[in-house]
Amino acid sequence: QTQIADLQARIATLESNACECPLKIYPYGQLVALGPAGSFDDLAAWDATVVKKDGVYHMWYRGRSTVVNASVGYATSTDGVTWTKQNSGNPVLSHYHGGTPSENYDIHYPRAVVDENGNFRLYYARAYDELAGEPHEIWTAWSSDGITWNKHRKVRDNADLAIPLYADGTYYLWYTSGSFDGGVINFNTSPDGENYSWPAGVHLSADGAGSWEGAWVAPNAVTKTADGFKMWYMGASVAIGTATSTDGINWTKNPANPVLYNGPLGIEGSFTAFASVVPDDNSVKIYFSDGDMGATGPENQRIGMAIQALQCASVGG
């Protein structure tokens, strides 16, 4: 609890500045290497979620071996930069393609927290063949070692990307109801991470045509601060912005949005998405995915990292 309170205080230092400290992109490249030919991640390793527990960084990421198959891999790091794949490089959550279209599914959008028992709790989306192009289902499971997952439970139909946060004895969940192009971010809470009272209301909407957000927004990560919450979210332009809130419901968008995008920051791909944020001693590590949009969807997906200091060289700078 003392460590969590200290991290929250450090994040609050960043929030109190007149502007956020500049982001520094870690030397460009794929943080998690692609697997050898024939492995579940020989085509892409991206869409990562990272948590830090007992001085070790834990990452779960989406791997692809074909355009349609997606499973979840697991890697660890002592510094948040150099990663070692676990489970002999095999997925820890696998897609299922051995049945009918109503049974076959890929796994998308893994998002993790450390729960009240010190275990890992993962939320993820199941995308069924039968629902190709349609909204997914949100599931959750827990693990003591990051490899073997227990008590898989569906928590939401008709939803895509879900972002959990466990703080002060409560599970918070921000999610897209329907598909990304529904345009809004919803919110709910749970005492145990499994049972939520549905439905919940709309709490962050896209600004629409002419804005960097375009037609939709989707949550990427939320951190707890001394004053409330900070959210990292992506828009239809496939760039990332931030917003702050005192209650997790009413949000104020950063007027400097987007804060992570391709081009001037040194991100080479044509899209930037799926941020995962880890508070550290004197900075915040932001893991993100980038790549190119091909004729059939994302291509050349990678996991990159940006670092943001918690205190700028000068206040307001």
Buried (B, 14 or more C-beta within 10 A) or exposed (E): EEEBEEBBEBBBBBBEBEEBBBBEBBEEEBBBBBBEEEBBBBBBBBBBBBBBBEEEBBBBBBBBBEEBBBBBBBBBBEEBEEBEBBBEBBBBBBBBEEEEEEEBBBBBBBBBBBBBEEBBBBBBBBBBBEBEEEBBBBBBBBBEEBBEBEEEEEBBEBBBBBBBBBBEEBBBBBBBBBBBBBBBBBBBEBEEBBEBEEEBEEBBBBBEEEBBBBBBBBBBBBBBBEBBBBBBBBBBBBBBBBBBBEEBEEBEBBEEBBBBBBEEBEBBBBBBBBBBBBBBEEBBBBBBBBBEEEEEEBBBBBBBBBBBBBBBEEEEE
